[in-house]
Amino acid sequence: MFGRRKARRSADEEIEDLGPELDDELDVDEEADDDAGESAPAGTGPWDADEDVPDVERIDLGGIRVPMTEDAEVQVNVVDDQLVAATVLRDDSAMQVQAFAAPKSSGLWKDVRKEIIAELTEAGGSAEEADGPFGPEVHAQVPVQAQDGTAGTQPARFLGVDGPRWFLRGVISGKAATDDSVAESLESVFADIVVVRGDSPMPPRDLLELRLPREAQQALEEQQGRSDLNPFERGPEITEVR
Protein backbone atom coordinates (compact mmCIF):
# COMPACT_ATOMS: atom_id res chain seq x y z
CA MET A 1 0.00 0.00 0.00
CA PHE A 2 1.36 3.36 -1.00
CA GLY A 3 -0.61 6.29 0.33
CA ARG A 4 -0.62 10.07 0.16
CA ARG A 5 -1.89 11.69 3.31
CA LYS A 6 -2.03 14.88 5.24
CA ALA A 7 0.08 14.66 8.38
CA ARG A 8 -2.31 14.25 11.28
CA ARG A 9 -2.13 16.45 14.35
CA SER A 10 -0.40 13.98 16.66
CA ALA A 11 2.96 13.03 18.05
CA ASP A 12 4.08 12.22 14.50
CA GLU A 13 3.34 15.79 13.42
CA GLU A 14 5.00 17.24 16.49
CA ILE A 15 8.15 15.40 15.43
CA GLU A 16 7.76 16.54 11.80
CA ASP A 17 7.47 20.16 12.91
CA LEU A 18 11.03 20.06 14.21
CA GLY A 19 12.39 19.89 10.67
CA PRO A 20 11.47 23.35 9.32
CA GLU A 21 12.27 25.05 12.62
CA LEU A 22 15.72 23.52 12.77
CA ASP A 23 16.30 24.40 9.11
CA ASP A 24 15.41 28.05 9.67
CA GLU A 25 17.49 28.50 12.80
CA LEU A 26 20.82 27.01 11.74
CA ASP A 27 23.04 28.83 9.25
CA VAL A 28 25.65 26.29 8.28
CA ASP A 29 29.12 27.58 7.43
CA GLU A 30 30.57 26.07 4.28
CA GLU A 31 34.00 26.38 5.90
CA ALA A 32 33.05 24.35 8.99
CA ASP A 33 35.40 21.69 10.28
CA ASP A 34 35.34 18.32 8.58
CA ASP A 35 34.28 16.63 11.83
CA ALA A 36 30.91 18.41 11.92
CA GLY A 37 29.10 15.17 11.12
CA GLU A 38 29.49 11.43 11.01
CA SER A 39 29.09 9.44 7.82
CA ALA A 40 28.00 5.85 7.57
CA PRO A 41 30.90 3.37 7.39
CA ALA A 42 32.19 2.63 3.90
CA GLY A 43 30.36 -0.21 2.21
CA THR A 44 27.13 0.33 4.14
CA GLY A 45 23.98 2.39 3.58
CA PRO A 46 22.18 4.69 3.39
CA TRP A 47 23.52 5.08 -0.12
CA ASP A 48 24.34 7.85 -2.53
CA ALA A 49 22.85 7.48 -6.00
CA ASP A 50 26.34 7.48 -7.52
CA GLU A 51 27.41 4.46 -5.49
CA ASP A 52 27.13 0.82 -6.49
CA VAL A 53 24.01 0.16 -4.41
CA PRO A 54 22.49 -3.24 -3.57
CA ASP A 55 19.80 -4.44 -5.96
CA VAL A 56 16.71 -3.90 -3.79
CA GLU A 57 13.20 -2.99 -4.97
CA ARG A 58 12.62 0.65 -4.07
CA ILE A 59 9.94 3.31 -4.50
CA ASP A 60 11.38 6.21 -6.49
CA LEU A 61 10.30 9.43 -4.76
CA GLY A 62 12.77 11.69 -6.51
CA GLY A 63 15.18 12.85 -3.80
CA ILE A 64 15.04 9.47 -2.05
CA ARG A 65 14.39 5.91 -3.11
CA VAL A 66 12.78 3.94 -0.29
CA PRO A 67 13.06 0.13 -0.06
CA MET A 68 9.85 -1.87 -0.18
CA THR A 69 9.15 -4.71 2.21
CA GLU A 70 6.15 -7.04 2.45
CA ASP A 71 5.41 -6.14 6.06
CA ALA A 72 5.58 -2.35 5.75
CA GLU A 73 3.59 0.45 4.10
CA VAL A 74 5.15 3.60 2.64
CA GLN A 75 3.24 6.87 2.71
CA VAL A 76 4.19 10.43 1.81
CA ASN A 77 3.57 13.42 4.06
CA VAL A 78 2.06 16.46 2.39
CA VAL A 79 2.18 20.07 3.60
CA ASP A 80 0.52 22.76 1.46
CA ASP A 81 0.35 20.32 -1.46
CA GLN A 82 4.11 19.73 -1.28
CA LEU A 83 5.66 16.35 -0.50
CA VAL A 84 7.94 16.90 2.50
CA ALA A 85 8.72 13.42 3.84
CA ALA A 86 8.19 9.70 3.45
CA THR A 87 6.88 7.61 6.32
CA VAL A 88 7.39 3.87 6.64
CA LEU A 89 4.66 2.21 8.72
CA ARG A 90 5.00 -1.23 10.27
CA ASP A 91 2.42 -2.46 12.77
CA ASP A 92 2.33 0.13 15.56
CA SER A 93 5.62 1.79 14.65
CA ALA A 94 6.64 4.42 12.12
CA MET A 95 9.77 5.98 10.67
CA GLN A 96 9.64 9.37 8.98
CA VAL A 97 12.46 10.08 6.52
CA GLN A 98 13.68 13.37 5.08
CA ALA A 99 16.76 14.24 3.02
CA PHE A 100 18.42 17.66 3.00
CA ALA A 101 21.16 19.40 1.04
CA ALA A 102 24.43 19.74 2.94
CA PRO A 103 27.71 21.64 2.47
CA LYS A 104 30.54 20.10 0.50
CA SER A 105 33.07 20.55 3.30
CA SER A 106 31.14 19.29 6.31
CA GLY A 107 28.17 17.31 7.57
CA LEU A 108 25.10 18.49 9.45
CA TRP A 109 24.29 15.74 11.91
CA LYS A 110 26.58 16.84 14.75
CA ASP A 111 24.98 20.29 14.89
CA VAL A 112 21.46 19.00 14.27
CA ARG A 113 21.72 16.60 17.22
CA LYS A 114 22.58 19.45 19.56
CA GLU A 115 19.66 21.53 18.34
CA ILE A 116 17.17 18.66 18.61
CA ILE A 117 18.21 18.11 22.23
CA ALA A 118 18.03 21.83 23.05
CA GLU A 119 14.66 22.35 21.40
CA LEU A 120 12.99 19.31 22.93
CA THR A 121 14.30 20.19 26.38
CA GLU A 122 13.01 23.75 26.04
CA ALA A 123 9.62 22.41 24.93
CA GLY A 124 9.29 20.31 28.08
CA GLY A 125 10.56 17.00 26.77
CA SER A 126 13.94 15.36 27.15
CA ALA A 127 16.64 14.03 24.86
CA GLU A 128 20.15 12.65 24.99
CA GLU A 129 22.74 11.28 22.61
CA ALA A 130 23.19 7.51 22.31
CA ASP A 131 25.06 5.08 20.12
CA GLY A 132 23.09 3.37 17.37
CA PRO A 133 23.62 1.22 14.28
CA PHE A 134 24.39 4.32 12.18
CA GLY A 135 26.56 6.05 14.76
CA PRO A 136 25.41 8.76 17.17
CA GLU A 137 21.66 9.26 17.43
CA VAL A 138 19.21 10.99 19.75
CA HIS A 139 16.84 9.20 22.13
CA ALA A 140 14.03 11.53 23.11
CA GLN A 141 10.75 11.98 24.91
CA VAL A 142 8.76 14.30 22.63
CA PRO A 143 6.05 16.49 24.22
CA VAL A 144 2.58 15.66 22.88
CA GLN A 145 -0.99 16.61 23.71
CA ALA A 146 -3.63 13.91 23.96
CA GLN A 147 -7.11 14.32 22.49
CA ASP A 148 -8.46 15.04 25.95
CA GLY A 149 -6.05 17.96 26.28
CA THR A 150 -3.66 16.38 28.75
CA ALA A 151 0.06 16.79 28.17
CA GLY A 152 2.44 13.88 27.92
CA THR A 153 5.45 12.60 26.04
CA GLN A 154 6.12 10.02 23.37
CA PRO A 155 9.43 8.20 22.87
CA ALA A 156 11.28 8.79 19.63
CA ARG A 157 14.65 8.02 18.08
CA PHE A 158 16.34 10.48 15.73
CA LEU A 159 18.74 8.86 13.25
CA GLY A 160 21.11 10.81 11.04
CA VAL A 161 23.67 10.09 8.35
CA ASP A 162 25.86 12.56 6.46
CA GLY A 163 26.46 11.75 2.82
CA PRO A 164 28.19 13.56 -0.05
CA ARG A 165 26.44 16.95 -0.06
CA TRP A 166 23.34 15.51 1.62
CA PHE A 167 22.03 14.68 5.08
CA LEU A 168 19.43 11.97 5.73
CA ARG A 169 17.31 12.04 8.89
CA GLY A 170 15.00 9.36 10.19
CA VAL A 171 12.61 9.65 13.15
CA ILE A 172 11.36 6.40 14.65
CA SER A 173 8.23 6.50 16.81
CA GLY A 174 5.91 3.95 18.36
CA LYS A 175 7.04 0.66 19.86
CA ALA A 176 10.19 0.59 17.72
CA ALA A 177 11.46 3.69 19.51
CA THR A 178 12.13 1.64 22.64
CA ASP A 179 12.21 -1.99 21.46
CA ASP A 180 15.38 -2.86 19.50
CA SER A 181 13.94 -6.09 18.13
CA VAL A 182 10.98 -4.22 16.64
CA ALA A 183 13.21 -1.43 15.35
CA GLU A 184 15.39 -3.77 13.30
CA SER A 185 13.04 -3.88 10.31
CA LEU A 186 12.79 -0.08 10.15
CA GLU A 187 16.55 0.27 10.57
CA SER A 188 16.98 -2.13 7.67
CA VAL A 189 14.80 0.10 5.49
CA PHE A 190 16.80 3.18 6.53
CA ALA A 191 20.06 1.42 5.68
CA ASP A 192 18.89 0.66 2.14
CA ILE A 193 17.59 4.13 1.27
CA VAL A 194 19.26 5.74 -1.76
CA VAL A 195 19.62 9.54 -1.71
CA VAL A 196 19.54 11.36 -5.06
CA ARG A 197 21.19 14.72 -4.40
CA GLY A 198 21.53 15.92 -7.99
CA ASP A 199 24.02 18.47 -9.27
CA SER A 200 22.01 21.67 -8.80
CA PRO A 201 23.32 24.15 -6.19
CA MET A 202 21.15 24.19 -3.07
CA PRO A 203 21.43 26.05 0.26
CA PRO A 204 22.37 23.74 3.15
CA ARG A 205 19.28 22.30 4.88
CA ASP A 206 16.94 22.74 1.93
CA LEU A 207 14.77 19.65 1.53
CA LEU A 208 15.58 17.53 -1.48
CA GLU A 209 12.59 17.56 -3.79
CA LEU A 210 10.20 14.63 -3.46
CA ARG A 211 7.63 13.51 -6.00
CA LEU A 212 5.22 10.66 -6.48
CA PRO A 213 6.15 7.90 -8.93
CA ARG A 214 4.64 8.63 -12.35
CA GLU A 215 2.09 5.80 -12.17
CA ALA A 216 0.99 6.83 -8.69
CA GLN A 217 0.65 10.48 -9.71
CA GLN A 218 -1.50 9.53 -12.70
CA ALA A 219 -3.74 7.35 -10.54
CA LEU A 220 -4.13 10.15 -8.00
CA GLU A 221 -5.01 12.71 -10.66
CA GLU A 222 -7.59 10.37 -12.17
CA GLN A 223 -9.25 9.80 -8.81
CA GLN A 224 -9.16 13.50 -7.89
CA GLY A 225 -10.76 14.34 -11.24
CA ARG A 226 -13.81 12.18 -10.62
CA SER A 227 -16.94 14.27 -10.14
CA ASP A 228 -18.46 11.84 -7.65
CA LEU A 229 -15.71 12.34 -5.07
CA ASN A 230 -16.76 14.08 -1.88
CA PRO A 231 -14.12 16.79 -1.15
CA PHE A 232 -14.80 16.50 2.56
CA GLU A 233 -14.00 12.81 2.71
CA ARG A 234 -10.56 11.34 3.29
CA GLY A 235 -8.44 11.56 0.14
CA PRO A 236 -7.58 8.56 -2.01
CA GLU A 237 -4.91 6.04 -1.21
CA ILE A 238 -2.91 4.59 -4.03
CA THR A 239 -2.13 0.91 -4.31
CA GLU A 240 0.73 0.69 -6.72
CA VAL A 241 4.42 0.84 -6.64
CA ARG A 242 5.86 -2.16 -8.30
Rosetta blueprint (number, residue, H / E / L):
1 M L
2 F E
3 G E
4 R E
5 R E
6 K E
7 A L
8 R L
9 R L
10 S L
11 A H
12 D H
13 E H
14 E H
15 I H
16 E H
17 D H
18 L H
19 G H
20 P H
21 E H
22 L H
23 D H
24 D H
25 E H
26 L L
27 D L
28 V L
29 D L
30 E L
31 E L
32 A L
33 D L
34 D H
35 D H
36 A H
37 G L
38 E L
39 S E
40 A L
41 P L
42 A L
43 G L
44 T L
45 G L
46 P L
47 W E
48 D E
49 A L
50 D L
51 E L
52 D L
53 V L
54 P L
55 D L
56 V L
57 E L
58 R E
59 I E
60 D E
61 L L
62 G E
63 G L
64 I E
65 R E
66 V E
67 P E
68 M L
69 T L
70 E L
71 D L
72 A L
73 E E
74 V E
75 Q E
76 V E
77 N E
78 V E
79 V E
80 D L
81 D L
82 Q E
83 L E
84 V E
85 A E
86 A E
87 T E
88 V E
89 L E
90 R E
91 D L
92 D L
93 S E
94 A E
95 M E
96 Q E
97 V E
98 Q E
99 A E
100 F E
101 A E
102 A L
103 P L
104 K L
105 S L
106 S L
107 G L
108 L L
109 W H
110 K H
111 D H
112 V H
113 R H
114 K H
115 E H
116 I H
117 I H
118 A H
119 E H
120 L H
121 T H
122 E H
123 A L
124 G L
125 G L
126 S E
127 A E
128 E E
129 E E
130 A E
131 D E
132 G E
133 P L
134 F L
135 G E
136 P E
137 E E
138 V E
139 H E
140 A E
141 Q E
142 V E
143 P E
144 V E
145 Q E
146 A L
147 Q L
148 D L
149 G L
150 T L
151 A E
152 G E
153 T E
154 Q E
155 P E
156 A E
157 R E
158 F E
159 L E
160 G E
161 V E
162 D E
163 G E
164 P L
165 R L
166 W E
167 F E
168 L E
169 R E
170 G E
171 V E
172 I E
173 S E
174 G E
175 K H
176 A H
177 A H
178 T L
179 D L
180 D H
181 S H
182 V H
183 A H
184 E H
185 S H
186 L H
187 E H
188 S H
189 V H
190 F H
191 A H
192 D L
193 I L
194 V E
195 V E
196 V L
197 R L
198 G L
199 D L
200 S L
201 P L
202 M L
203 P L
204 P L
205 R L
206 D L
207 L E
208 L L
209 E L
210 L E
211 R L
212 L L
213 P L
214 R H
215 E H
216 A H
217 Q H
218 Q H
219 A H
220 L H
221 E H
222 E H
223 Q H
224 Q H
225 G L
226 R L
227 S L
228 D L
229 L L
230 N L
231 P L
232 F L
233 E L
234 R L
235 G L
236 P L
237 E E
238 I E
239 T L
240 E L
241 V L
242 R L
